[in-house]
Amino acid sequence: MLNLKSGDRIELFDEDSPATTICATVGRLLSDWDEGMGIEVQDYVACWAEITVDEPSDGDAKQVVLLGTDFQCRLNGRRVTIRKKQD
């Protein structure tokens, strides 16, 4: 799992279409409690990352990435791979 922090530049790759790259900036990292979730969610979700997408194509620039306890990341329900961007 990446050690993300606010302000990090990241790239997200959709595992269904790896040629698609989304560039974004991490806004905040939130726990289940911060998101207002119940205690049962902690078995599935490690944390939530609010991101701002650089070039939103079909939606809001503000998105939330779910970081699961299974070490999988999801954006809008789709599995993605996250990599810190090398500027």
PyMOL Python script that loads the backbone (N, CA, C, O; Angstrom):
from pymol import cmd

cmd.read_pdbstr("""\
ATOM      1  N   MET A   1       0.854  -1.173   0.000  1.00  0.00           N
ATOM      2  CA  MET A   1       0.000   0.000   0.000  1.00  0.00           C
ATOM      3  C   MET A   1       0.894   1.227   0.000  1.00  0.00           C
ATOM      4  O   MET A   1       1.902   1.270   0.705  1.00  0.00           O
ATOM      5  N   LEU A   2       0.529   2.204  -0.779  1.00  0.00           N
ATOM      6  CA  LEU A   2       1.296   3.438  -0.849  1.00  0.00           C
ATOM      7  C   LEU A   2       1.121   4.246   0.426  1.00  0.00           C
ATOM      8  O   LEU A   2       0.076   4.195   1.074  1.00  0.00           O
ATOM      9  N   ASN A   3       2.146   4.980   0.767  1.00  0.00           N
ATOM     10  CA  ASN A   3       2.086   5.882   1.907  1.00  0.00           C
ATOM     11  C   ASN A   3       1.651   7.250   1.393  1.00  0.00           C
ATOM     12  O   ASN A   3       2.478   8.145   1.220  1.00  0.00           O
ATOM     13  N   LEU A   4       0.360   7.408   1.150  1.00  0.00           N
ATOM     14  CA  LEU A   4      -0.161   8.646   0.576  1.00  0.00           C
ATOM     15  C   LEU A   4      -0.356   9.698   1.649  1.00  0.00           C
ATOM     16  O   LEU A   4      -0.635   9.388   2.807  1.00  0.00           O
ATOM     17  N   LYS A   5      -0.203  10.962   1.238  1.00  0.00           N
ATOM     18  CA  LYS A   5      -0.505  12.075   2.125  1.00  0.00           C
ATOM     19  C   LYS A   5      -1.116  13.202   1.292  1.00  0.00           C
ATOM     20  O   LYS A   5      -1.012  13.212   0.065  1.00  0.00           O
ATOM     21  N   SER A   6      -1.735  14.121   1.961  1.00  0.00           N
ATOM     22  CA  SER A   6      -2.377  15.242   1.290  1.00  0.00           C
ATOM     23  C   SER A   6      -1.371  15.993   0.428  1.00  0.00           C
ATOM     24  O   SER A   6      -0.257  16.287   0.863  1.00  0.00           O
ATOM     25  N   GLY A   7      -1.780  16.298  -0.804  1.00  0.00           N
ATOM     26  CA  GLY A   7      -0.918  17.015  -1.738  1.00  0.00           C
ATOM     27  C   GLY A   7      -0.149  16.126  -2.697  1.00  0.00           C
ATOM     28  O   GLY A   7       0.417  16.621  -3.672  1.00  0.00           O
ATOM     29  N   ASP A   8      -0.114  14.812  -2.440  1.00  0.00           N
ATOM     30  CA  ASP A   8       0.593  13.889  -3.336  1.00  0.00           C
ATOM     31  C   ASP A   8      -0.058  13.878  -4.713  1.00  0.00           C
ATOM     32  O   ASP A   8      -1.283  13.930  -4.827  1.00  0.00           O
ATOM     33  N   ARG A   9       0.752  13.810  -5.744  1.00  0.00           N
ATOM     34  CA  ARG A   9       0.279  13.648  -7.115  1.00  0.00           C
ATOM     35  C   ARG A   9       0.275  12.153  -7.405  1.00  0.00           C
ATOM     36  O   ARG A   9       1.269  11.467  -7.163  1.00  0.00           O
ATOM     37  N   ILE A  10      -0.841  11.647  -7.923  1.00  0.00           N
ATOM     38  CA  ILE A  10      -0.969  10.214  -8.186  1.00  0.00           C
ATOM     39  C   ILE A  10      -1.485   9.963  -9.592  1.00  0.00           C
ATOM     40  O   ILE A  10      -2.059  10.840 -10.238  1.00  0.00           O
ATOM     41  N   GLU A  11      -1.260   8.726 -10.044  1.00  0.00           N
ATOM     42  CA  GLU A  11      -1.830   8.226 -11.290  1.00  0.00           C
ATOM     43  C   GLU A  11      -2.669   7.012 -10.932  1.00  0.00           C
ATOM     44  O   GLU A  11      -2.251   6.178 -10.129  1.00  0.00           O
ATOM     45  N   LEU A  12      -3.845   6.911 -11.522  1.00  0.00           N
ATOM     46  CA  LEU A  12      -4.727   5.772 -11.319  1.00  0.00           C
ATOM     47  C   LEU A  12      -4.902   5.059 -12.644  1.00  0.00           C
ATOM     48  O   LEU A  12      -5.149   5.688 -13.673  1.00  0.00           O
ATOM     49  N   PHE A  13      -4.772   3.739 -12.613  1.00  0.00           N
ATOM     50  CA  PHE A  13      -4.918   2.915 -13.808  1.00  0.00           C
ATOM     51  C   PHE A  13      -6.096   1.981 -13.598  1.00  0.00           C
ATOM     52  O   PHE A  13      -6.107   1.192 -12.653  1.00  0.00           O
ATOM     53  N   ASP A  14      -7.086   2.067 -14.473  1.00  0.00           N
ATOM     54  CA  ASP A  14      -8.247   1.183 -14.424  1.00  0.00           C
ATOM     55  C   ASP A  14      -7.797  -0.215 -14.817  1.00  0.00           C
ATOM     56  O   ASP A  14      -7.224  -0.400 -15.891  1.00  0.00           O
ATOM     57  N   GLU A  15      -8.047  -1.204 -13.962  1.00  0.00           N
ATOM     58  CA  GLU A  15      -7.583  -2.558 -14.249  1.00  0.00           C
ATOM     59  C   GLU A  15      -8.325  -3.199 -15.415  1.00  0.00           C
ATOM     60  O   GLU A  15      -7.827  -4.153 -16.012  1.00  0.00           O
ATOM     61  N   ASP A  16      -9.522  -2.682 -15.752  1.00  0.00           N
ATOM     62  CA  ASP A  16     -10.256  -3.200 -16.908  1.00  0.00           C
ATOM     63  C   ASP A  16      -9.736  -2.621 -18.222  1.00  0.00           C
ATOM     64  O   ASP A  16      -9.870  -3.248 -19.273  1.00  0.00           O
ATOM     65  N   SER A  17      -9.152  -1.444 -18.167  1.00  0.00           N
ATOM     66  CA  SER A  17      -8.557  -0.823 -19.360  1.00  0.00           C
ATOM     67  C   SER A  17      -7.292  -0.078 -18.927  1.00  0.00           C
ATOM     68  O   SER A  17      -7.316   1.138 -18.738  1.00  0.00           O
ATOM     69  N   PRO A  18      -6.183  -0.816 -18.771  1.00  0.00           N
ATOM     70  CA  PRO A  18      -4.950  -0.241 -18.226  1.00  0.00           C
ATOM     71  C   PRO A  18      -4.345   0.893 -19.048  1.00  0.00           C
ATOM     72  O   PRO A  18      -3.491   1.624 -18.546  1.00  0.00           O
ATOM     73  N   ALA A  19      -4.764   1.053 -20.283  1.00  0.00           N
ATOM     74  CA  ALA A  19      -4.245   2.158 -21.092  1.00  0.00           C
ATOM     75  C   ALA A  19      -4.816   3.497 -20.631  1.00  0.00           C
ATOM     76  O   ALA A  19      -4.275   4.553 -20.961  1.00  0.00           O
ATOM     77  N   THR A  20      -5.910   3.452 -19.870  1.00  0.00           N
ATOM     78  CA  THR A  20      -6.537   4.666 -19.368  1.00  0.00           C
ATOM     79  C   THR A  20      -5.856   5.096 -18.075  1.00  0.00           C
ATOM     80  O   THR A  20      -5.856   4.360 -17.088  1.00  0.00           O
ATOM     81  N   THR A  21      -5.278   6.289 -18.090  1.00  0.00           N
ATOM     82  CA  THR A  21      -4.601   6.832 -16.917  1.00  0.00           C
ATOM     83  C   THR A  21      -5.329   8.078 -16.447  1.00  0.00           C
ATOM     84  O   THR A  21      -5.669   8.952 -17.245  1.00  0.00           O
ATOM     85  N   ILE A  22      -5.562   8.152 -15.153  1.00  0.00           N
ATOM     86  CA  ILE A  22      -6.175   9.328 -14.548  1.00  0.00           C
ATOM     87  C   ILE A  22      -5.136   9.955 -13.631  1.00  0.00           C
ATOM     88  O   ILE A  22      -4.599   9.287 -12.747  1.00  0.00           O
ATOM     89  N   CYS A  23      -4.853  11.228 -13.837  1.00  0.00           N
ATOM     90  CA  CYS A  23      -3.917  11.952 -12.974  1.00  0.00           C
ATOM     91  C   CYS A  23      -4.732  12.781 -11.986  1.00  0.00           C
ATOM     92  O   CYS A  23      -5.734  13.396 -12.351  1.00  0.00           O
ATOM     93  N   ALA A  24      -4.287  12.789 -10.726  1.00  0.00           N
ATOM     94  CA  ALA A  24      -5.042  13.485  -9.690  1.00  0.00           C
ATOM     95  C   ALA A  24      -4.123  13.925  -8.559  1.00  0.00           C
ATOM     96  O   ALA A  24      -2.958  13.534  -8.487  1.00  0.00           O
ATOM     97  N   THR A  25      -4.681  14.748  -7.683  1.00  0.00           N
ATOM     98  CA  THR A  25      -3.990  15.204  -6.482  1.00  0.00           C
ATOM     99  C   THR A  25      -4.788  14.739  -5.272  1.00  0.00           C
ATOM    100  O   THR A  25      -6.010  14.881  -5.239  1.00  0.00           O
ATOM    101  N   VAL A  26      -4.099  14.184  -4.278  1.00  0.00           N
ATOM    102  CA  VAL A  26      -4.754  13.730  -3.048  1.00  0.00           C
ATOM    103  C   VAL A  26      -5.127  14.948  -2.218  1.00  0.00           C
ATOM    104  O   VAL A  26      -4.292  15.809  -1.940  1.00  0.00           O
ATOM    105  N   GLY A  27      -6.398  15.005  -1.826  1.00  0.00           N
ATOM    106  CA  GLY A  27      -6.863  16.098  -0.971  1.00  0.00           C
ATOM    107  C   GLY A  27      -6.759  15.729   0.493  1.00  0.00           C
ATOM    108  O   GLY A  27      -5.947  16.292   1.227  1.00  0.00           O
ATOM    109  N   ARG A  28      -7.584  14.780   0.921  1.00  0.00           N
ATOM    110  CA  ARG A  28      -7.589  14.340   2.318  1.00  0.00           C
ATOM    111  C   ARG A  28      -7.647  12.828   2.373  1.00  0.00           C
ATOM    112  O   ARG A  28      -8.181  12.184   1.470  1.00  0.00           O
ATOM    113  N   LEU A  29      -7.094  12.267   3.434  1.00  0.00           N
ATOM    114  CA  LEU A  29      -7.235  10.847   3.741  1.00  0.00           C
ATOM    115  C   LEU A  29      -8.148  10.746   4.951  1.00  0.00           C
ATOM    116  O   LEU A  29      -7.924  11.405   5.967  1.00  0.00           O
ATOM    117  N   LEU A  30      -9.175   9.921   4.836  1.00  0.00           N
ATOM    118  CA  LEU A  30     -10.191   9.830   5.876  1.00  0.00           C
ATOM    119  C   LEU A  30     -10.350   8.400   6.359  1.00  0.00           C
ATOM    120  O   LEU A  30     -10.210   7.451   5.588  1.00  0.00           O
ATOM    121  N   SER A  31     -10.644   8.257   7.639  1.00  0.00           N
ATOM    122  CA  SER A  31     -10.938   6.944   8.204  1.00  0.00           C
ATOM    123  C   SER A  31     -12.425   6.651   8.013  1.00  0.00           C
ATOM    124  O   SER A  31     -13.180   7.508   7.554  1.00  0.00           O
ATOM    125  N   ASP A  32     -12.838   5.435   8.368  1.00  0.00           N
ATOM    126  CA  ASP A  32     -14.258   5.081   8.316  1.00  0.00           C
ATOM    127  C   ASP A  32     -15.066   6.024   9.205  1.00  0.00           C
ATOM    128  O   ASP A  32     -16.162   6.454   8.845  1.00  0.00           O
ATOM    129  N   TRP A  33     -14.503   6.335  10.371  1.00  0.00           N
ATOM    130  CA  TRP A  33     -15.181   7.221  11.312  1.00  0.00           C
ATOM    131  C   TRP A  33     -15.365   8.607  10.702  1.00  0.00           C
ATOM    132  O   TRP A  33     -16.436   9.202  10.823  1.00  0.00           O
ATOM    133  N   ASP A  34     -14.313   9.129  10.038  1.00  0.00           N
ATOM    134  CA  ASP A  34     -14.396  10.439   9.382  1.00  0.00           C
ATOM    135  C   ASP A  34     -15.481  10.456   8.307  1.00  0.00           C
ATOM    136  O   ASP A  34     -16.133  11.478   8.095  1.00  0.00           O
ATOM    137  N   GLU A  35     -15.672   9.330   7.634  1.00  0.00           N
ATOM    138  CA  GLU A  35     -16.676   9.223   6.571  1.00  0.00           C
ATOM    139  C   GLU A  35     -18.073   8.953   7.120  1.00  0.00           C
ATOM    140  O   GLU A  35     -19.041   8.927   6.361  1.00  0.00           O
ATOM    141  N   GLY A  36     -18.187   8.751   8.435  1.00  0.00           N
ATOM    142  CA  GLY A  36     -19.485   8.512   9.051  1.00  0.00           C
ATOM    143  C   GLY A  36     -19.985   7.090   8.892  1.00  0.00           C
ATOM    144  O   GLY A  36     -21.190   6.845   8.946  1.00  0.00           O
ATOM    145  N   MET A  37     -19.074   6.152   8.696  1.00  0.00           N
ATOM    146  CA  MET A  37     -19.444   4.752   8.516  1.00  0.00           C
ATOM    147  C   MET A  37     -19.526   4.037   9.865  1.00  0.00           C
ATOM    148  O   MET A  37     -18.924   4.471  10.847  1.00  0.00           O
ATOM    149  N   GLY A  38     -20.266   2.956   9.897  1.00  0.00           N
ATOM    150  CA  GLY A  38     -20.390   2.149  11.104  1.00  0.00           C
ATOM    151  C   GLY A  38     -19.177   1.263  11.315  1.00  0.00           C
ATOM    152  O   GLY A  38     -18.314   1.148  10.445  1.00  0.00           O
ATOM    153  N   ILE A  39     -19.123   0.638  12.488  1.00  0.00           N
ATOM    154  CA  ILE A  39     -17.972  -0.172  12.869  1.00  0.00           C
ATOM    155  C   ILE A  39     -17.786  -1.393  11.968  1.00  0.00           C
ATOM    156  O   ILE A  39     -16.661  -1.865  11.803  1.00  0.00           O
ATOM    157  N   GLU A  40     -18.865  -1.910  11.384  1.00  0.00           N
ATOM    158  CA  GLU A  40     -18.752  -3.106  10.546  1.00  0.00           C
ATOM    159  C   GLU A  40     -17.966  -2.853   9.259  1.00  0.00           C
ATOM    160  O   GLU A  40     -17.466  -3.799   8.650  1.00  0.00           O
ATOM    161  N   VAL A  41     -17.851  -1.607   8.843  1.00  0.00           N
ATOM    162  CA  VAL A  41     -17.130  -1.277   7.611  1.00  0.00           C
ATOM    163  C   VAL A  41     -15.629  -1.491   7.768  1.00  0.00           C
ATOM    164  O   VAL A  41     -14.940  -1.739   6.779  1.00  0.00           O
ATOM    165  N   GLN A  42     -15.104  -1.401   9.001  1.00  0.00           N
ATOM    166  CA  GLN A  42     -13.659  -1.523   9.207  1.00  0.00           C
ATOM    167  C   GLN A  42     -13.106  -2.870   8.759  1.00  0.00           C
ATOM    168  O   GLN A  42     -11.898  -2.996   8.556  1.00  0.00           O
ATOM    169  N   ASP A  43     -13.950  -3.869   8.603  1.00  0.00           N
ATOM    170  CA  ASP A  43     -13.500  -5.166   8.095  1.00  0.00           C
ATOM    171  C   ASP A  43     -13.212  -5.117   6.593  1.00  0.00           C
ATOM    172  O   ASP A  43     -12.545  -6.006   6.063  1.00  0.00           O
ATOM    173  N   TYR A  44     -13.703  -4.101   5.917  1.00  0.00           N
ATOM    174  CA  TYR A  44     -13.592  -4.027   4.462  1.00  0.00           C
ATOM    175  C   TYR A  44     -12.805  -2.825   3.948  1.00  0.00           C
ATOM    176  O   TYR A  44     -12.175  -2.899   2.893  1.00  0.00           O
ATOM    177  N   VAL A  45     -12.837  -1.723   4.689  1.00  0.00           N
ATOM    178  CA  VAL A  45     -12.234  -0.476   4.218  1.00  0.00           C
ATOM    179  C   VAL A  45     -11.126  -0.033   5.166  1.00  0.00           C
ATOM    180  O   VAL A  45     -11.342   0.089   6.372  1.00  0.00           O
ATOM    181  N   ALA A  46      -9.927   0.208   4.609  1.00  0.00           N
ATOM    182  CA  ALA A  46      -8.806   0.705   5.414  1.00  0.00           C
ATOM    183  C   ALA A  46      -8.909   2.222   5.566  1.00  0.00           C
ATOM    184  O   ALA A  46      -8.799   2.745   6.675  1.00  0.00           O
ATOM    185  N   CYS A  47      -9.118   2.924   4.458  1.00  0.00           N
ATOM    186  CA  CYS A  47      -9.317   4.375   4.507  1.00  0.00           C
ATOM    187  C   CYS A  47      -9.884   4.858   3.175  1.00  0.00           C
ATOM    188  O   CYS A  47     -10.021   4.094   2.221  1.00  0.00           O
ATOM    189  N   TRP A  48     -10.203   6.124   3.142  1.00  0.00           N
ATOM    190  CA  TRP A  48     -10.775   6.775   1.977  1.00  0.00           C
ATOM    191  C   TRP A  48      -9.861   7.925   1.596  1.00  0.00           C
ATOM    192  O   TRP A  48      -9.353   8.617   2.479  1.00  0.00           O
ATOM    193  N   ALA A  49      -9.638   8.148   0.323  1.00  0.00           N
ATOM    194  CA  ALA A  49      -8.818   9.265  -0.140  1.00  0.00           C
ATOM    195  C   ALA A  49      -9.660  10.157  -1.042  1.00  0.00           C
ATOM    196  O   ALA A  49     -10.168   9.714  -2.072  1.00  0.00           O
ATOM    197  N   GLU A  50      -9.802  11.412  -0.644  1.00  0.00           N
ATOM    198  CA  GLU A  50     -10.456  12.384  -1.510  1.00  0.00           C
ATOM    199  C   GLU A  50      -9.415  12.875  -2.504  1.00  0.00           C
ATOM    200  O   GLU A  50      -8.317  13.275  -2.118  1.00  0.00           O
ATOM    201  N   ILE A  51      -9.765  12.842  -3.786  1.00  0.00           N
ATOM    202  CA  ILE A  51      -8.825  13.283  -4.819  1.00  0.00           C
ATOM    203  C   ILE A  51      -9.492  14.318  -5.713  1.00  0.00           C
ATOM    204  O   ILE A  51     -10.718  14.395  -5.799  1.00  0.00           O
ATOM    205  N   THR A  52      -8.663  15.105  -6.371  1.00  0.00           N
ATOM    206  CA  THR A  52      -9.129  16.034  -7.395  1.00  0.00           C
ATOM    207  C   THR A  52      -8.489  15.605  -8.706  1.00  0.00           C
ATOM    208  O   THR A  52      -7.268  15.643  -8.858  1.00  0.00           O
ATOM    209  N   VAL A  53      -9.331  15.196  -9.652  1.00  0.00           N
ATOM    210  CA  VAL A  53      -8.860  14.725 -10.954  1.00  0.00           C
ATOM    211  C   VAL A  53      -8.439  15.930 -11.796  1.00  0.00           C
ATOM    212  O   VAL A  53      -9.144  16.938 -11.850  1.00  0.00           O
ATOM    213  N   ASP A  54      -7.278  15.812 -12.454  1.00  0.00           N
ATOM    214  CA  ASP A  54      -6.751  16.915 -13.267  1.00  0.00           C
ATOM    215  C   ASP A  54      -7.663  17.266 -14.437  1.00  0.00           C
ATOM    216  O   ASP A  54      -7.984  18.435 -14.652  1.00  0.00           O
ATOM    217  N   GLU A  55      -8.075  16.259 -15.187  1.00  0.00           N
ATOM    218  CA  GLU A  55      -8.903  16.482 -16.372  1.00  0.00           C
ATOM    219  C   GLU A  55     -10.122  15.565 -16.320  1.00  0.00           C
ATOM    220  O   GLU A  55     -10.127  14.507 -16.950  1.00  0.00           O
ATOM    221  N   PRO A  56     -11.158  15.962 -15.572  1.00  0.00           N
ATOM    222  CA  PRO A  56     -12.339  15.102 -15.478  1.00  0.00           C
ATOM    223  C   PRO A  56     -13.011  14.955 -16.838  1.00  0.00           C
ATOM    224  O   PRO A  56     -13.292  15.944 -17.515  1.00  0.00           O
ATOM    225  N   SER A  57     -13.263  13.711 -17.229  1.00  0.00           N
ATOM    226  CA  SER A  57     -13.837  13.468 -18.553  1.00  0.00           C
ATOM    227  C   SER A  57     -15.352  13.342 -18.515  1.00  0.00           C
ATOM    228  O   SER A  57     -16.041  13.881 -19.382  1.00  0.00           O
ATOM    229  N   ASP A  58     -15.867  12.649 -17.538  1.00  0.00           N
ATOM    230  CA  ASP A  58     -17.314  12.412 -17.533  1.00  0.00           C
ATOM    231  C   ASP A  58     -17.894  12.495 -16.127  1.00  0.00           C
ATOM    232  O   ASP A  58     -18.762  11.703 -15.761  1.00  0.00           O
ATOM    233  N   GLY A  59     -17.424  13.434 -15.358  1.00  0.00           N
ATOM    234  CA  GLY A  59     -17.958  13.555 -14.009  1.00  0.00           C
ATOM    235  C   GLY A  59     -17.295  14.679 -13.248  1.00  0.00           C
ATOM    236  O   GLY A  59     -16.589  15.519 -13.805  1.00  0.00           O
ATOM    237  N   ASP A  60     -17.545  14.663 -11.976  1.00  0.00           N
ATOM    238  CA  ASP A  60     -17.024  15.676 -11.077  1.00  0.00           C
ATOM    239  C   ASP A  60     -15.517  15.524 -10.909  1.00  0.00           C
ATOM    240  O   ASP A  60     -15.001  14.407 -10.900  1.00  0.00           O
ATOM    241  N   ALA A  61     -14.822  16.629 -10.779  1.00  0.00           N
ATOM    242  CA  ALA A  61     -13.367  16.593 -10.571  1.00  0.00           C
ATOM    243  C   ALA A  61     -13.026  16.027  -9.198  1.00  0.00           C
ATOM    244  O   ALA A  61     -11.954  15.450  -9.012  1.00  0.00           O
ATOM    245  N   LYS A  62     -13.934  16.189  -8.233  1.00  0.00           N
ATOM    246  CA  LYS A  62     -13.727  15.655  -6.884  1.00  0.00           C
ATOM    247  C   LYS A  62     -14.230  14.217  -6.853  1.00  0.00           C
ATOM    248  O   LYS A  62     -15.386  13.948  -7.180  1.00  0.00           O
ATOM    249  N   GLN A  63     -13.358  13.299  -6.458  1.00  0.00           N
ATOM    250  CA  GLN A  63     -13.702  11.881  -6.399  1.00  0.00           C
ATOM    251  C   GLN A  63     -13.203  11.301  -5.081  1.00  0.00           C
ATOM    252  O   GLN A  63     -12.410  11.931  -4.381  1.00  0.00           O
ATOM    253  N   VAL A  64     -13.664  10.108  -4.745  1.00  0.00           N
ATOM    254  CA  VAL A  64     -13.208   9.407  -3.549  1.00  0.00           C
ATOM    255  C   VAL A  64     -12.704   8.036  -3.962  1.00  0.00           C
ATOM    256  O   VAL A  64     -13.397   7.289  -4.653  1.00  0.00           O
ATOM    257  N   VAL A  65     -11.488   7.714  -3.531  1.00  0.00           N
ATOM    258  CA  VAL A  65     -10.899   6.400  -3.774  1.00  0.00           C
ATOM    259  C   VAL A  65     -10.992   5.612  -2.481  1.00  0.00           C
ATOM    260  O   VAL A  65     -10.573   6.087  -1.426  1.00  0.00           O
ATOM    261  N   LEU A  66     -11.540   4.409  -2.562  1.00  0.00           N
ATOM    262  CA  LEU A  66     -11.652   3.525  -1.412  1.00  0.00           C
ATOM    263  C   LEU A  66     -10.418   2.631  -1.371  1.00  0.00           C
ATOM    264  O   LEU A  66     -10.100   1.972  -2.360  1.00  0.00           O
ATOM    265  N   LEU A  67      -9.725   2.601  -0.243  1.00  0.00           N
ATOM    266  CA  LEU A  67      -8.574   1.725  -0.053  1.00  0.00           C
ATOM    267  C   LEU A  67      -9.028   0.593   0.858  1.00  0.00           C
ATOM    268  O   LEU A  67      -9.234   0.801   2.054  1.00  0.00           O
ATOM    269  N   GLY A  68      -9.185  -0.598   0.301  1.00  0.00           N
ATOM    270  CA  GLY A  68      -9.746  -1.720   1.035  1.00  0.00           C
ATOM    271  C   GLY A  68      -8.738  -2.469   1.886  1.00  0.00           C
ATOM    272  O   GLY A  68      -7.529  -2.377   1.673  1.00  0.00           O
ATOM    273  N   THR A  69      -9.261  -3.217   2.859  1.00  0.00           N
ATOM    274  CA  THR A  69      -8.398  -4.045   3.705  1.00  0.00           C
ATOM    275  C   THR A  69      -7.816  -5.212   2.921  1.00  0.00           C
ATOM    276  O   THR A  69      -6.897  -5.880   3.395  1.00  0.00           O
ATOM    277  N   ASP A  70      -8.343  -5.464   1.723  1.00  0.00           N
ATOM    278  CA  ASP A  70      -7.809  -6.514   0.853  1.00  0.00           C
ATOM    279  C   ASP A  70      -6.684  -5.974  -0.036  1.00  0.00           C
ATOM    280  O   ASP A  70      -6.261  -6.638  -0.983  1.00  0.00           O
ATOM    281  N   PHE A  71      -6.198  -4.752   0.278  1.00  0.00           N
ATOM    282  CA  PHE A  71      -5.124  -4.081  -0.459  1.00  0.00           C
ATOM    283  C   PHE A  71      -5.521  -3.743  -1.894  1.00  0.00           C
ATOM    284  O   PHE A  71      -4.655  -3.555  -2.748  1.00  0.00           O
ATOM    285  N   GLN A  72      -6.820  -3.666  -2.165  1.00  0.00           N
ATOM    286  CA  GLN A  72      -7.330  -3.258  -3.468  1.00  0.00           C
ATOM    287  C   GLN A  72      -7.874  -1.837  -3.357  1.00  0.00           C
ATOM    288  O   GLN A  72      -8.426  -1.456  -2.325  1.00  0.00           O
ATOM    289  N   CYS A  73      -7.718  -1.064  -4.415  1.00  0.00           N
ATOM    290  CA  CYS A  73      -8.231   0.306  -4.459  1.00  0.00           C
ATOM    291  C   CYS A  73      -9.364   0.364  -5.469  1.00  0.00           C
ATOM    292  O   CYS A  73      -9.318  -0.292  -6.509  1.00  0.00           O
ATOM    293  N   ARG A  74     -10.385   1.158  -5.152  1.00  0.00           N
ATOM    294  CA  ARG A  74     -11.529   1.269  -6.047  1.00  0.00           C
ATOM    295  C   ARG A  74     -11.929   2.728  -6.226  1.00  0.00           C
ATOM    296  O   ARG A  74     -11.957   3.508  -5.274  1.00  0.00           O
ATOM    297  N   LEU A  75     -12.236   3.071  -7.463  1.00  0.00           N
ATOM    298  CA  LEU A  75     -12.748   4.388  -7.821  1.00  0.00           C
ATOM    299  C   LEU A  75     -14.064   4.157  -8.538  1.00  0.00           C
ATOM    300  O   LEU A  75     -14.094   3.497  -9.577  1.00  0.00           O
ATOM    301  N   ASN A  76     -15.145   4.686  -8.007  1.00  0.00           N
ATOM    302  CA  ASN A  76     -16.485   4.483  -8.574  1.00  0.00           C
ATOM    303  C   ASN A  76     -16.813   3.001  -8.732  1.00  0.00           C
ATOM    304  O   ASN A  76     -17.452   2.601  -9.705  1.00  0.00           O
ATOM    305  N   GLY A  77     -16.374   2.191  -7.772  1.00  0.00           N
ATOM    306  CA  GLY A  77     -16.663   0.762  -7.784  1.00  0.00           C
ATOM    307  C   GLY A  77     -15.757  -0.072  -8.666  1.00  0.00           C
ATOM    308  O   GLY A  77     -15.852  -1.299  -8.656  1.00  0.00           O
ATOM    309  N   ARG A  78     -14.885   0.559  -9.426  1.00  0.00           N
ATOM    310  CA  ARG A  78     -13.981  -0.167 -10.332  1.00  0.00           C
ATOM    311  C   ARG A  78     -12.605  -0.256  -9.702  1.00  0.00           C
ATOM    312  O   ARG A  78     -12.113   0.703  -9.107  1.00  0.00           O
ATOM    313  N   ARG A  79     -11.990  -1.427  -9.841  1.00  0.00           N
ATOM    314  CA  ARG A  79     -10.668  -1.616  -9.274  1.00  0.00           C
ATOM    315  C   ARG A  79      -9.636  -0.823 -10.060  1.00  0.00           C
ATOM    316  O   ARG A  79      -9.597  -0.874 -11.289  1.00  0.00           O
ATOM    317  N   VAL A  80      -8.795  -0.083  -9.325  1.00  0.00           N
ATOM    318  CA  VAL A  80      -7.741   0.719  -9.936  1.00  0.00           C
ATOM    319  C   VAL A  80      -6.417   0.447  -9.229  1.00  0.00           C
ATOM    320  O   VAL A  80      -6.382   0.010  -8.079  1.00  0.00           O
ATOM    321  N   THR A  81      -5.340   0.716  -9.944  1.00  0.00           N
ATOM    322  CA  THR A  81      -4.003   0.664  -9.377  1.00  0.00           C
ATOM    323  C   THR A  81      -3.540   2.103  -9.202  1.00  0.00           C
ATOM    324  O   THR A  81      -3.682   2.926 -10.106  1.00  0.00           O
ATOM    325  N   ILE A  82      -2.984   2.398  -8.030  1.00  0.00           N
ATOM    326  CA  ILE A  82      -2.511   3.751  -7.744  1.00  0.00           C
ATOM    327  C   ILE A  82      -0.993   3.756  -7.726  1.00  0.00           C
ATOM    328  O   ILE A  82      -0.353   2.858  -7.179  1.00  0.00           O
ATOM    329  N   ARG A  83      -0.438   4.788  -8.335  1.00  0.00           N
ATOM    330  CA  ARG A  83       1.014   4.967  -8.324  1.00  0.00           C
ATOM    331  C   ARG A  83       1.295   6.446  -8.083  1.00  0.00           C
ATOM    332  O   ARG A  83       0.643   7.312  -8.666  1.00  0.00           O
ATOM    333  N   LYS A  84       2.275   6.730  -7.216  1.00  0.00           N
ATOM    334  CA  LYS A  84       2.677   8.123  -7.026  1.00  0.00           C
ATOM    335  C   LYS A  84       3.300   8.626  -8.310  1.00  0.00           C
ATOM    336  O   LYS A  84       4.105   7.938  -8.937  1.00  0.00           O
ATOM    337  N   LYS A  85       2.921   9.830  -8.693  1.00  0.00           N
ATOM    338  CA  LYS A  85       3.403  10.400  -9.950  1.00  0.00           C
ATOM    339  C   LYS A  85       4.793  10.981  -9.753  1.00  0.00           C
ATOM    340  O   LYS A  85       5.060  11.685  -8.779  1.00  0.00           O
ATOM    341  N   GLN A  86       5.666  10.674 -10.692  1.00  0.00           N
ATOM    342  CA  GLN A  86       7.026  11.207 -10.685  1.00  0.00           C
ATOM    343  C   GLN A  86       7.057  12.450 -11.559  1.00  0.00           C
ATOM    344  O   GLN A  86       7.022  12.348 -12.785  1.00  0.00           O
ATOM    345  N   ASP A  87       7.124  13.614 -10.942  1.00  0.00           N
ATOM    346  CA  ASP A  87       7.128  14.869 -11.717  1.00  0.00           C
ATOM    347  C   ASP A  87       8.498  15.237 -12.199  1.00  0.00           C
ATOM    348  O   ASP A  87       8.665  16.261 -12.861  1.00  0.00           O
TER     349      ASP A  87
END
""", "prot")
cmd.dss("prot")
cmd.show_as("cartoon", "prot")
cmd.util.cbc("prot")
cmd.orient("prot")
